[in-house]
Amino acid sequence: MGAGPDPARNGVSNHRRRRFDVRVVPHRRRSPLRLRDWRMGTKLATVLVIPSVAFLVLAGVQTQGLVGRTTELSDFARQVGIGRQITDVVHQLQQERDRTAGELAELRRSGGGGAARDAAIAALKPLQSSTDAAVQELRRAAGPLADADAAWQVAYSAALEAYDQVVYIRAAVPPAVLASDTILSNYHRAVSALLNLLAQPSPGEGRRALNEAVLRYVQLARVKELSSRVRAELYAAARAGRYGVEDQVELTDLRAQQLTALGAFRVAATTEQIRRYDAVSVDPAFTAAAKLEEQSLPSGGAEPKVLPAPQWWAASEQRQELLRQLEASVVDDAVGRADEASAGQLRTTLLVAGGIVAVLLVALLISVLVGRTIARSMRLLRGQALRIAQIELPDALDRLRQVTGGVPEIEVPAAVVRSLDEVGELAEAFVAVHRSAVSVAVEQATMRRNVNLMFVNLARRSQVLVERQLELLDGLEREESDPDQLENLFKLDHLAARMRRNDESLLVLAGSESTRRWNRPVALGAVLLAASAEIEQYQRVRHEQVADLHVVGHVIGDLVHLFAELLENATTFSRPDTAVLVTARPEGHGAVVEIVDRGLGMGPAALAEANEVLATPPAADVAASERMGLFVVSHLAARHAVVVRLHSAPDGLVARVRIPAPLLTPAPPMVELDPPVSPRMLTTTLTNLPRVTAPLADDPAPVAGGRPPGVAAQGPARPPGVAVPPDPAEQPVAGRRPRSVTVPRPGRPVPVRAEDVLTPAAGPVAPAGGGWWSRQGPAAGAATPDAAPPTVPVTGGVNERGLPVRVPMAQLAAVTQPARPQEPAPRHDPDPEAVGGMLTRLYSGVRRAEAEETTEIFLPPAGGRTEGGHQ
């Protein structure tokens, strides 16, 4: 069975990702008032907004001026357009006024009788109705101009007020109770107010053509008004049958004003308008009225002629109509010019406003595109930098830190920003920094690998010397008969075993596999006993409630090492008079082993730090040499997905080891074999040997009246040469002697080590070998070189399908034996340089093989079954 996936080998663990998956925290608090602390988006928005706001302010000022001029021209056009309604009201008032002047003269001449009064009312009623209708049309047309300028509103109010006076004075016409000048002056004032309103439109400064257009129809309206007043004076004289005292003076003044107004009109009028006036002046109706008017002029001292009233009214009315038509055409010209100017200004304003909006939109679009490009590049660059800092570089460092063979090639991704601007150059700089960091990490990994190889070579050499020392101690222990010397040899034997474990710790920290391998399942209790045999104070370890569980073979060496480190830590940091309790129980699909001591314990901070080291195996450094056991346990646990945690206890510390289910296996089938199978079995019966008592390693020091060293405790007498059987709780392990120790003789037991505990616990050894594997090769006597090679393949029985089960390396003898009789090889002296080169290549191959991951070879046990009981 495998040990399960190793997250440290296959990728970044979840702990590592959580550790690096954080946001970049600024080194100080960001201030919104400090420009350099602003985000890139805020800076880009500021760079975009400030010029845009300045442009909008300038464009707004320009647009406001254009809109003001457009509004001004629009109001001017509407005021000029309402001139049609004003001239219509003036024309109707002139008709009513001139007829009223004649009717008043007739009423005064006839005395104001009933018939004359009725005739005056009947003649004036239609004219008054026409005037009222024209005023109502003017009011309707002036409604949209309610928000016009104040001057126009004042003139409009004055005109309406004057008209209201005309309406009020109409009631005084039929009875003729008021003087004619009083009544007619109201009409004159109303007409004058309307002409003032007609002259109010102003296009503003710099528009002479529009001002002249207004001036033209105003001058023509005054010409028409003076002509109307001349008609009223002549019609009143015709109805009265005579001229008054002041009539000739009034007529002369009116004609002079008319000529002046006509001259002003001809000066301001266009050629086309003059041509049209000339065409009107030669019209027969106009000429007839002019001839009649000439008769009323005094000539040669003669009195002016009183014109016939009906004839004069008819002729003058036609002339007024011709002037009305000319006036309407001139007003239409002015309205057309005003509308054209207003429309042109509106188009200009819309074009300018549209241009401003278009330019602003284009500027905004370009700015947004550029800003998005910069922001996207910065965002990509930031993401790549964070990904490099938090994921890629830590992953690369983890891969390089956990490398066991050759240093792998680390691919550095290209820059995510491919632009040629400063951001692209910054991205390339990030990639260069990443590449430099990876190069430094590769160099460090290479250096660390070389250092690890040095550690491995030194540890291998030390292991060879320790194994040779252990073999030498075995021989000395078998030949020694002095109990004191034998005790010293036992101590040396135990120190050598601890030295071998220190060498294995160096191999663990260097990332190398252990040289001791086991290929068959072993009981968990035997593993814990083997771990106890690896420590110095083994007497204090008590195994309680050990469940009947078995561990797969390929992890036994690492588990023994792990438990030995924990047990040594528990015995070292607890009082010598206390016991260390070891319990093992199944939990879930795995098993839990607890090691409880009654020692000093650890503080909360130190306990958290130790658990952090156990959870995340750190790299080997100076701290590893100071706290070797903790680092070794961390690496061994991570190698096989074993969870080790330390917990505080009321009077000590509890080390809880959780063994996962893949490391457990059912018990192998039991095969009875004649004991003993090994001279180093844990429980060896010592018989037929003389007994020599020696002091126990755990006996208390002698006191007054007590038992002196070397003297056995009081108890029942035993026959000479019979050893006292050991207590099950006091089973002998490395360096500890039973309470009754016999003098060593040939075949006597020696100090028990871990392999002595595990060899009988695993059951019989397969015919093809098996058991504890090391780089020294099989033990002596494992192969018989003189045995004849088998003629047929050696099998280990048949499996469930009836197929033979091959025994590995059973044919080795046939392969290694020569096919022809051996002849004595000619003797020659080897070349020293050739031998040196061959040894150099040999050691180079050995180092390369050690650098690679060790491949485990599992040999099938007897019966053709593997660890899990499968064929």
ROKOL-892096 format. One record per residue (C-alpha): residue in three letters; y negated, x, z. Coordinates in steps of 0.02 Angstrom, whole numbers, plus 50000, padded with zeros to 5 digits. Layout:
% residues N
ALAYXZ
...
This chain:
% residues 871
MET500005000050000
GLY498215005649965
ALA496825006250087
GLY495724993649997
PRO494174996749895
ASP492965009549958
PRO491175003349932
ALA490525020849958
ARG491515026749807
ASN491345012149688
GLY489465009349706
VAL488085006449829
SER488664996549979
ASN487834980650034
HIS487124989950182
ARG486345002650067
ARG485634989149954
ARG484904979850102
ARG484204996150164
PHE483294999950003
ASP482934982249941
VAL481234981050024
ARG479464979549965
VAL478304994349964
VAL477234993150121
PRO475485000550104
HIS475035014450224
ARG473525004650285
ARG472874986950284
ARG472134981050118
SER470284976650127
PRO469614963650004
LEU467894971650015
ARG468514988549955
LEU468574990149766
ARG469995002649760
ASP471104991049863
TRP471004977149735
ARG472564972549638
MET472644977549456
GLY472564959249402
THR471004956749507
LYS470184972049432
LEU470614966549255
ALA469974949049292
THR468374956449361
VAL468144967449207
LEU468414951849102
VAL467384939549204
ILE465804949649232
PRO465394952649047
SER465944935049007
VAL464784927949139
ALA463344938749076
PHE463704933148899
LEU463804915148955
VAL462134916549045
LEU461264923648893
ALA462114911548778
GLY461684897348897
VAL459864902048895
GLN459884902948706
THR460834886848692
GLN459694878348816
GLY458194882848709
LEU459064876548554
VAL459594860648641
GLY457814858148704
ARG457114860148529
THR458454848748462
THR458054835548591
GLU456214837448556
LEU456454835248370
SER457644820848400
ASP456334812048506
PHE455014816048375
ALA456104808648239
ARG456374792848339
GLN454514791448378
VAL454094793848196
GLY455434781448148
ILE454684768448262
GLY453074770248161
ARG453754757348041
GLN453744744148178
ILE452014750048240
THR451214748648066
ASP452024731548045
VAL451244725548210
VAL449564733148157
HIS449654724147990
GLN450064707448073
LEU448664709848200
GLN447444713948060
GLN447944697847968
GLU447734687648128
ARG446094696148176
ASP445274694448002
ARG445764675847989
THR445184672948169
ALA443474680248126
GLY443274667747982
GLU443874653048085
LEU442674657248226
ALA441214657448101
GLU441774640848030
LEU441944633048204
ARG440224638548253
ARG439454632848087
SER440254615448100
GLY439974613648288
GLY441844614948337
GLY442324597148300
GLY444064590348310
ALA444494592048125
ALA443824609748116
ARG444734614248273
ASP446384607348211
ALA446154616248046
ALA445824632748137
ILE447364630648245
ALA448434626348094
ALA447794641547999
LEU448034653948143
LYS449704647748211
PRO450824655948077
LEU449884672448090
GLN450064672648279
SER451924669048265
SER452134683448141
THR451204695148258
ASP452294690048406
ALA453864692848302
ALA453244710148250
VAL452874714648432
GLN454624709048485
GLU455364720148351
LEU454304734548416
ARG454924731648593
ARG456734731848533
ALA456484747848433
ALA455594756348579
GLY457034752948699
PRO457984769348663
LEU456354778848690
ALA456264774148873
ASP456574792648919
ALA455294799448796
ASP453874810848849
ALA452544804248967
ALA451124804348839
TRP452064792848723
GLN452544781448868
VAL450714780148921
ALA450134776148745
TYR451534763348725
SER451064754848889
ALA449214754348837
ALA449664746348670
LEU450714732848754
GLU449344729648880
ALA448044727748741
TYR449194715848650
ASP449384705648808
GLN447494703948811
VAL447554697548631
VAL448844684648681
TYR447744679548826
ILE446164678248719
ARG446984667248587
ALA446674651748692
ALA444794654448679
VAL444764653848488
PRO444894635048450
PRO443544629348572
ALA442454644248522
VAL441784645648697
LEU441694664648688
ALA440664675248572
SER441484681648416
ASP441194699848465
THR442084697048631
ILE443614689448549
LEU443684701748405
SER443444716748520
ASN445134712848600
TYR445944713548429
HIS445024729748390
ARG445624737348555
ALA447434732148523
VAL447414739348346
SER446614755348409
ALA447954757048546
LEU449324754648417
LEU448544767848304
ASN448464779648453
LEU450314776248484
LEU450634779548300
ALA449814796748317
GLN450774801748476
PRO452334809948397
SER452224828948411
PRO453574840748348
GLY452974855148454
GLU452194871648412
GLY452574880448251
ARG452954864948148
ARG451394862248044
ALA452254852647907
LEU452864839448027
ASN451154838148108
GLU450344835747937
ALA451624822347893
VAL451124812648048
LEU449294815548011
ARG449464808447835
TYR450094791347884
VAL448904790748031
GLN447414794047914
LEU448034781247790
ALA448254768547932
ARG446444771547982
VAL445884769047801
LYS446854752847798
GLU446124747747968
LEU444324750647908
SER444684741047749
SER445364726747856
ARG443794726447964
VAL442684725847808
ARG443734711247750
ALA443484702647919
GLU441594704847914
LEU441434698347734
TYR442644683847769
ALA441674678747925
ALA440014679247826
ALA440844669247686
ARG441444655647808
ALA439744655647895
GLY438794655247729
ARG437654669447778
TYR437534686947847
GLY437004689948024
VAL435644701648081
GLU436874716048118
ASP438174712147984
GLN437424723647852
VAL437284737847976
GLU439094735248030
LEU439694734347850
THR438764750147804
ASP439514759547951
LEU441274753247913
ARG441154758447731
ALA440534775747782
GLN442004777847904
GLN443184771547769
LEU442584784747647
THR442754798247780
ALA444524792747824
LEU444984791847642
GLY444334809547615
ALA445354815747763
PHE446904807247695
ARG446684815047525
VAL446494832047605
ALA448094830447709
ALA449114820447583
THR450324828347463
THR450074827847277
GLU451354814247260
GLN450494803647392
ILE448784806047309
ARG449544801147143
ARG450244785447221
TYR448574781247302
ASP447704783547137
ALA448994772247056
VAL448644759147190
SER446764760647170
VAL446834756346984
ASP447924741347015
PRO447064725246949
ALA447184716647117
PHE446434731547204
THR445084732947072
ALA444664714347084
ALA444454715647272
ALA443364731047250
LYS442254721947124
LEU442034707247241
GLU441614719047383
GLU440304727647274
GLN439404710947254
SER439124710647442
LEU438194727047435
PRO436294726247436
SER435564732647274
GLY433734734947222
GLY433064726747380
ALA433974710647343
GLU434954701847477
PRO436844704747474
LYS437824690647397
VAL438884679547507
LEU440614679447431
PRO441624663747410
ALA442804663047559
PRO444444657747472
GLN444214669747327
TRP443794684347440
TRP445234681047558
ALA446474680347417
ALA445824696347332
SER445664706247495
GLU447384700747552
GLN448174707747393
ARG447224724147419
GLN447824725247599
GLU449594722047539
LEU449474736347415
LEU448814747647553
ARG450224741547666
GLN451504746647536
LEU450694763647516
GLU450644765647704
ALA452494761247718
SER452924774347587
VAL451924787647678
VAL452754782947843
ASP454454783847758
ASP454034801447698
ALA453594806647874
VAL455164798647946
GLY456214807447815
ARG455454824247856
ALA455674821248042
ASP457484815948022
GLU457834830847911
ALA457044842848034
SER457994834948181
ALA459634835448086
GLY459314853448034
GLN458934858448212
LEU460484849248273
ARG461544858448146
THR460774874848198
THR461094871148380
LEU462894865948347
LEU463194881248240
VAL462464892748371
ALA463414884048511
GLY465004884148408
GLY464744902548368
ILE464484906448552
VAL466034896848601
ALA467044904948461
VAL466454922348508
LEU466814918848691
LEU468544912148651
VAL468944927048539
ALA468304938948672
LEU469314929848805
LEU470864929948695
ILE470694948448657
SER470324952348838
VAL471804941948897
LEU472954950348772
VAL472364967548820
GLY472414963149004
ARG474164955948988
THR474724971548898
ILE474024982649034
ALA474654971449173
ARG476384970249092
SER476464989049071
MET475934991549251
ARG477174978249309
LEU478584986449211
LEU478085003449275
ARG478014997049454
GLY479714988749433
GLN480465004749362
ALA479695015149501
LEU480365003349635
ARG482055002549549
ILE482125021549542
ALA481565023349722
GLN482625009349796
ILE484185008249687
GLU484455021349553
LEU483995037049648
PRO484895031749809
ASP486415026949702
ALA486375043849618
LEU486205052549786
ASP487655042449856
ARG488735046749705
LEU488295065049720
ARG488515064849908
GLN490255057149896
VAL490885067349750
THR492585075549780
GLY492925083649612
GLY491725090349485
VAL489885085549491
PRO489655070449374
GLU488305068849243
ILE486895057549303
GLU486065048249161
VAL484185046049183
PRO483595030349092
ALA482135031648973
ALA480415025249015
VAL480215006349004
VAL478435008248938
ARG478425015748763
SER476555014948731
LEU475555030648695
ASP474145026748816
GLU473895032948994
VAL475125020249062
GLY476465026548942
GLU476095044348993
LEU476225039049175
ALA477915031049138
GLU478505047249057
ALA477875056449211
PHE478925044749320
VAL480445048249213
ALA480095066949225
VAL479975065449415
HIS481595055449417
ARG482445068349308
SER481815082449419
ALA482415073249575
VAL484125070549496
SER484195088849444
VAL483785094249621
ALA485095082049688
VAL486385088949565
GLU485975106549619
GLN486125101549800
ALA487765092549763
THR488415108149676
MET487865118849822
ARG488615106449944
ARG490235106349844
ASN490285125249848
VAL489975124950035
ASN491325111850055
LEU492505122649955
MET492095137050070
PHE492465125950219
VAL494075120250138
ASN494635138050100
LEU494215143850275
ALA495075128650350
ARG496615131450240
ARG496725149550293
SER496485145050474
GLN497825131650456
VAL499035144450388
LEU498685156050533
VAL498835141750658
GLU500505136250583
ARG501135153950594
GLN500495154750772
LEU501425138650814
GLU503035145450738
LEU502835161350839
LEU502525151250996
ASP504085141050960
GLY505105156950957
LEU504315163751114
GLU504585147451207
ARG506405147151160
GLU506685164851223
GLU505595163951380
SER506435161251548
ASP504985164251668
PRO504235147351716
ASP502465154251737
GLN502515162851569
LEU503275147351493
GLU501835136951561
ASN500585148851484
LEU501505147951320
PHE501415129051329
LYS499535130151354
LEU499395141751204
ASP500465129751105
HIS499295115351148
LEU497725125551108
ALA498475129950939
ALA498795111550905
ARG496975107750948
MET496415121850835
ARG497415114050694
ARG496535097450725
ASN494845106150718
ASP495345113450550
GLU495795096050491
SER494095089850553
LEU493275102950444
LEU494285096650296
VAL493725078850333
LEU491895083650340
ALA492115093650180
GLY492795078150094
SER494555084750072
GLU496175075650108
SER497295080250251
THR498735092150214
ARG499915082450326
ARG500665067350238
TRP501945054350290
ASN502865044050162
ARG503695030750269
PRO503045016950385
VAL502895021550568
ALA502685010450719
LEU500905008950783
GLY501485013550958
ALA502185029950891
VAL500535033350803
LEU499605030950967
LEU500835042151059
ALA500625055450925
ALA498735054250947
SER498965056551135
ALA499975072151100
GLU498485079751008
ILE497275079851156
GLU497135090851310
GLN497165078051451
TYR498645068251384
GLN499255064451562
ARG497845051851587
VAL498255040951436
ARG499175024751474
HIS499885014151333
GLU499904995751379
GLN500314980351275
VAL500654989351112
ALA501194976550983
ASP502684979450870
LEU501694983850714
HIS502024996750580
VAL500775006950481
VAL500985012650301
GLY501435030850285
HIS500005038250185
VAL498695034250319
ILE499675039850471
GLY498935057250474
ASP497145050750466
LEU497485037250597
VAL498255050050715
HIS496725060850692
LEU495545046050718
PHE496405040050877
ALA496515057950942
GLU494635060150926
LEU494315043651016
LEU495555047751154
GLU494835065051179
ASN493095057651191
ALA493715044851320
THR494585058151428
THR493165070751415
PHE491785058851471
SER492715050551615
ARG493245056351787
PRO494855066551795
ASP495605054551922
THR495465039351807
ALA496635033351670
VAL496225029051490
LEU497035012651438
VAL497635009951259
THR498094992551198
ALA498584986451025
ARG498724968250974
PRO498774958550810
GLU497194949150765
GLY497034938650609
HIS497874947750465
GLY497604964850543
ALA497714973550710
VAL496494978750846
VAL496704994250953
GLU495624995951108
ILE495355012051205
VAL494565008751375
ASP493925022451489
ARG493035022051656
GLY491765035451622
LEU489905038251605
GLY489635025751465
MET488155025751346
GLY486405018651348
PRO485925004551228
ALA484945016251113
ALA486325029351107
LEU487645015951082
ALA486685008250937
GLU486445025350858
ALA488295029350876
ASN488815012650798
GLU487595015850655
VAL488445032550622
LEU490155024250630
ALA489605010550509
THR488775022350383
PRO489595039450371
PRO488185052250360
ALA488225068550264
ALA488835084150350
ASP487405093650432
VAL487005102650593
ALA487225086350690
ALA488995085250625
SER489445101650709
GLU488655095850872
ARG489535078750871
MET491075083050771
GLY492175069150837
LEU490965054950799
PHE490675060950622
VAL492535063550589
VAL492945046050653
SER491565038850543
HIS492235047250385
LEU494045043350422
ALA493635025050456
ALA492625023450295
ARG494025031650196
HIS495265017850241
ALA494085003150275
VAL494445004050462
VAL493084996750572
VAL492675006650730
ARG491415000150857
LEU490915005751030
HIS490534992851164
SER489874994551340
ALA491024990151483
PRO490564986751665
ASP491245003751718
GLY491425013651557
LEU491565011951370
VAL492725002351251
ALA493145009051080
ARG493784994850971
VAL494694999650809
ARG495074985750684
ILE496484990550564
PRO496444979950405
ALA497964970750341
PRO498264982250188
LEU498654996550309
LEU500024986650398
THR501774983950333
PRO503404976050394
ALA504594986850493
PRO505804997150386
PRO507664993350397
MET508535001950541
VAL509905014350498
GLU510965021050639
LEU511165039850640
ASP511985051450761
PRO510645058750873
PRO509865070550891
VAL509035071550720
SER507735084350771
PRO507615097450906
ARG505845090950944
MET506235072850983
LEU505105064651109
THR506495059751230
THR507745073751233
THR509105073051366
LEU509145089451457
THR510915092151519
ASN512015106451565
LEU510515117351603
PRO510075125151770
ARG508555117151848
VAL507065127251901
THR505665117451974
ALA503855121151926
PRO502205113151976
LEU501625098651870
ALA500025099851768
ASP499415083951847
ASP499975087652025
PRO498575088552152
ALA498105105152227
PRO499095110152384
VAL498345105352549
ALA498775109252729
GLY500465102552770
GLY500735097052593
ARG501925101952455
PRO501625119852395
PRO501595123452210
GLY503295125952134
VAL504195115152262
ALA504895098652203
ALA504475082452293
GLN505655075852424
GLY506975064352359
PRO508825061952338
ALA509785077752308
ARG510325080752128
PRO511745091452068
PRO511255108752012
GLY510845109951829
VAL510445091351810
ALA508655087351760
VAL507655072851829
PRO507445059851689
PRO505615057251641
ASP504685041551685
PRO504345030651530
ALA502505030651576
GLU502565049651593
GLN503415054151429
PRO503195072551387
VAL501935076751254
ALA501135092851191
GLY500855105451329
ARG501575094651472
ARG503215098151557
PRO504345085251643
ARG504305084351830
SER505915094351834
VAL505915108351707
THR507445118451668
VAL507425136651627
PRO507355138651438
ARG508995142951359
PRO509555142651178
GLY509325124951114
ARG508115119451251
PRO506655107651207
VAL504905114451171
PRO503185106151189
VAL503065090151093
ARG501765088550952
ALA501245073950842
GLU502575077650710
ASP503885077750847
VAL503385060050896
LEU503265053150720
THR504865060850649
PRO506085050750755
ALA504935035650753
ALA505045034350564
GLY506905033750559
PRO508125044350461
VAL507525055550321
ALA508045051950143
PRO509305063750066
ALA508015069849942
GLY506785074750077
GLY505345065650154
GLY504445065250315
TRP502965076150356
TRP502245084550200
SER501085099550196
ARG500545112750072
GLN501815124950145
GLY503225115950057
PRO504835109250130
ALA505605116550286
ALA506925129650279
GLY508615123050242
ALA507975107850149
ALA508735114149987
THR510365123149955
PRO510085135749816
ASP511915139949800
ALA512465121749779
ALA513185117349611
PRO512085105949508
PRO512725088149490
THR513495083749324
VAL512815065949327
PRO511095059849385
VAL510985057249571
THR510525039449616
GLY510055030749777
GLY511085015149744
VAL510585000549636
ASN509124988649651
GLU509094969549647
ARG509264969349457
GLY510774980849460
LEU509844996149393
PRO510155013349472
VAL508785020349581
ARG508405038449539
VAL508145051149677
PRO506635062049637
MET506935080849617
ALA508815078949642
GLN509115088449479
LEU507955102549528
ALA509395114349558
ALA510045111449381
VAL508335115149309
THR508015130849409
GLN509765138449381
PRO509905149649228
ALA511055144049088
ARG511875160949065
PRO512545173549191
GLN511165182949275
GLU510995201149232
PRO510105213449341
ALA508325214749278
PRO507705232149239
ARG506625238749379
HIS504865243849336
ASP503285246149436
PRO502005232049406
ASP500255236349347
PRO499055234049496
GLU497665227349384
ALA498855214849304
VAL499465209149474
GLY497665207549535
GLY497175197149384
MET498695186049405
LEU498275183049588
THR496465179449544
ARG497015166249418
LEU498235159349545
TYR496905157249679
SER495705149849551
GLY496995136849505
VAL497325133349688
ARG495465130649721
ARG495305119149571
ALA496795109149629
GLU496075107749804
ALA494405101949733
GLU495235087749640
GLU495785071949728
THR497505074649804
THR498845063749727
GLU500075056349851
ILE501915056949805
PHE502975044149893
LEU504815047449898
PRO505955032249919
PRO506905031550082
ALA508735029750099
GLY509375013950023
GLY508155013949878
ARG506755004249965
THR504925008249979
GLU503665005350121
GLY503544986750104
GLY505394984550083
HIS505264982249892
GLN506374991449771
